[in-house]
Structures are given as structure tokens and as C-alpha cells.
Amino acid sequence: MEKLSYALGLIIGNNLKGMNIEGLITGEFTRAVEQVLNGEKLEMTEVQAQGLVQEFLREQQEAAGTAAREAGENFLAENAKREG
């Protein structure tokens, strides 16, 4: 079970890393996992948790879209200044 536990952590960790979540508090993440696995009282419902994650992802997508749009506008402005 030790290797399986590590493998699951590795997979979940890589998935989280791919989401580019800065400032993730791993202690809170671990505490939630332990509470679920031990059948303890949770601080929020699964529906609340899903809503919170969806809102975070939506905000992250909006920020990425804004950054891409600004980069495109800057490129076009610089390109317009060039001769040719």
C-alpha cells in the first residue's frame, strides 16, 4: 500500500501542478483528504467544493484570456510602428 499511496499522490500532485494553482496550502489539501477517507465531518459539502473550484478555474481562464488579449494588442501596436 505504501507504493500505491505514493503513486496516487504523484498522480494527483501532477494534476494539480498542471492546473497552475499558486499558493495551494498542501496541509489543508491533506486535511480534507484525511477527513473524507476517515468519514469525519467536512467543512463544506461536495457541491460547495465543486462550486468553489469551478469559480477558481473560471477566474483563472478569464485572467489567461486577458493576458493573451493584451499581448496580442501589444504585438499589433509594435508591429504597426515598423516599416514595411
C-alpha positions as CSV (number, residue, x, y, z in Angstrom):
1,M,0.0,0.0,0.0
2,E,3.0,2.3,0.5
3,K,3.8,2.4,-3.2
4,L,0.2,2.7,-4.2
5,S,-0.3,5.6,-1.8
6,Y,2.7,7.4,-3.2
7,A,1.6,6.7,-6.8
8,L,-1.9,8.2,-6.1
9,G,-0.2,11.3,-4.5
10,L,2.1,11.6,-7.5
11,I,-0.8,11.5,-10.0
12,I,-3.0,13.9,-8.0
13,G,0.1,16.2,-7.5
14,N,0.8,16.3,-11.2
15,N,-2.8,17.1,-12.0
16,L,-2.8,19.9,-9.5
17,K,0.6,21.2,-10.9
18,G,-0.9,21.2,-14.4
19,M,-3.7,23.5,-13.1
20,N,-1.1,26.1,-12.2
21,I,-2.5,26.7,-8.8
22,E,-0.2,29.1,-7.0
23,G,-0.3,29.2,-3.2
24,L,-2.0,25.8,-2.7
25,I,-1.9,25.1,1.0
26,T,-0.9,21.4,1.0
27,G,-1.7,21.0,4.7
28,E,-5.4,21.9,4.0
29,F,-5.5,19.7,1.0
30,T,-4.1,16.8,3.0
31,R,-6.5,17.5,5.9
32,A,-9.5,17.4,3.6
33,V,-8.4,14.1,2.1
34,E,-7.9,12.6,5.5
35,Q,-11.3,13.8,6.7
36,V,-13.0,12.3,3.6
37,L,-11.1,9.0,4.0
38,N,-11.8,8.8,7.7
39,G,-15.5,9.6,7.4
40,E,-15.1,12.8,9.5
41,K,-17.2,15.9,9.5
42,L,-16.3,18.1,6.5
43,E,-16.2,21.9,6.5
44,M,-18.2,22.2,3.2
45,T,-20.4,20.0,1.1
46,E,-19.1,18.4,-2.1
47,V,-21.4,20.7,-4.1
48,Q,-19.9,23.8,-2.3
49,A,-16.4,22.4,-3.0
50,Q,-17.2,21.9,-6.7
51,G,-18.6,25.4,-7.0
52,L,-15.5,26.9,-5.4
53,V,-13.2,25.0,-7.7
54,Q,-15.3,25.9,-10.8
55,E,-15.2,29.6,-9.8
56,F,-11.4,29.5,-9.3
57,L,-11.0,27.9,-12.8
58,R,-13.3,30.4,-14.4
59,E,-11.3,33.3,-12.9
60,Q,-8.1,31.7,-14.0
61,Q,-9.4,31.3,-17.6
62,E,-10.5,34.9,-17.6
63,A,-7.1,36.1,-16.4
64,A,-5.3,34.0,-19.1
65,G,-7.7,35.4,-21.8
66,T,-7.0,39.0,-20.6
67,A,-3.2,38.4,-20.7
68,A,-3.4,36.8,-24.2
69,R,-5.5,39.7,-25.5
70,E,-3.2,42.3,-24.0
71,A,-0.2,40.5,-25.5
72,G,-1.9,40.4,-28.9
73,E,-2.7,44.1,-28.7
74,N,0.8,45.0,-27.7
75,F,2.2,42.9,-30.6
76,L,-0.1,44.6,-33.1
77,A,0.8,48.1,-31.8
78,E,4.6,47.4,-32.0
79,N,4.1,45.8,-35.5
80,A,2.3,48.9,-36.7
81,K,5.3,51.0,-35.8
82,R,7.6,49.0,-38.0
83,E,8.4,49.9,-41.6
84,G,7.4,47.6,-44.4
